[in-house]
Amino acid sequence: MESIDSLVISVKHGFEEMYEFRDEMYGFKNKTETTLFSLDSHARQTNERLDAIEKTLGPLVQVSSFMQKN
């Protein structure tokens, strides 16, 4: 009877550890998703700013090139 009780306690302890591990992994997943979303947002903003700079510099480069020729 003691061996069965010991087995039950061991199995119960194993499940408790699995639930703790599962909760840690869900926490890790949520933090990772949040970080990736933040990085993606930052990359999009950076791309938008670079696009705006390229649009502004395009005509300026042409004017500068024209002025250098004259």
C-alpha positions as CSV (number, residue, x, y, z in Angstrom):
1,M,0.0,0.0,0.0
2,E,2.9,2.4,0.7
3,S,4.3,1.9,-2.7
4,I,1.0,2.8,-4.3
5,D,0.7,5.9,-2.1
6,S,4.3,6.8,-3.0
7,L,3.5,6.4,-6.7
8,V,0.4,8.5,-6.4
9,I,2.4,11.2,-4.7
10,S,5.1,11.1,-7.3
11,V,2.6,11.3,-10.2
12,K,0.8,14.2,-8.5
13,H,4.1,16.0,-8.0
14,G,5.0,15.4,-11.7
15,F,1.8,16.9,-12.9
16,E,2.2,19.9,-10.6
17,E,5.7,20.4,-12.1
18,M,4.2,20.1,-15.6
19,Y,1.6,22.7,-14.9
20,E,4.3,25.1,-13.5
21,F,6.4,24.5,-16.6
22,R,3.3,25.1,-18.9
23,D,2.6,28.4,-17.1
24,E,6.2,29.5,-17.5
25,M,6.1,28.6,-21.2
26,Y,2.8,30.5,-21.7
27,G,4.4,33.5,-20.0
28,F,7.5,33.2,-22.2
29,K,5.3,33.0,-25.3
30,N,3.3,36.1,-24.3
31,K,6.5,38.1,-23.6
32,T,8.0,36.9,-26.9
33,E,4.9,37.9,-28.9
34,T,4.8,41.3,-27.2
35,T,8.5,41.9,-28.0
36,L,8.1,40.7,-31.6
37,F,5.1,43.0,-32.1
38,S,7.1,45.9,-30.7
39,L,10.0,45.2,-33.0
40,D,7.7,44.9,-36.0
41,S,6.0,48.2,-35.1
42,H,9.4,49.8,-34.8
43,A,10.6,48.4,-38.1
44,R,7.5,49.7,-39.8
45,Q,7.9,53.1,-38.4
46,T,11.6,53.1,-39.5
47,N,10.6,52.1,-43.0
48,E,8.0,54.8,-43.2
49,R,10.5,57.4,-42.1
50,L,13.1,56.2,-44.6
51,D,10.5,56.3,-47.3
52,A,9.7,59.9,-46.4
53,I,13.4,60.8,-46.4
54,E,13.9,59.2,-49.8
55,K,10.9,61.1,-51.3
56,T,12.3,64.4,-49.9
57,L,15.9,63.8,-51.0
58,G,15.0,62.6,-54.5
59,P,14.2,66.1,-55.9
60,L,17.0,67.7,-53.8
61,V,19.6,65.4,-55.4
62,Q,18.3,66.3,-58.8
63,V,18.4,70.0,-58.1
64,S,21.9,69.6,-56.6
65,S,23.1,67.6,-59.7
66,F,21.6,70.3,-62.0
67,M,23.3,73.1,-60.0
68,Q,26.7,71.3,-60.1
69,K,26.5,71.0,-63.9
70,N,25.9,74.8,-64.3
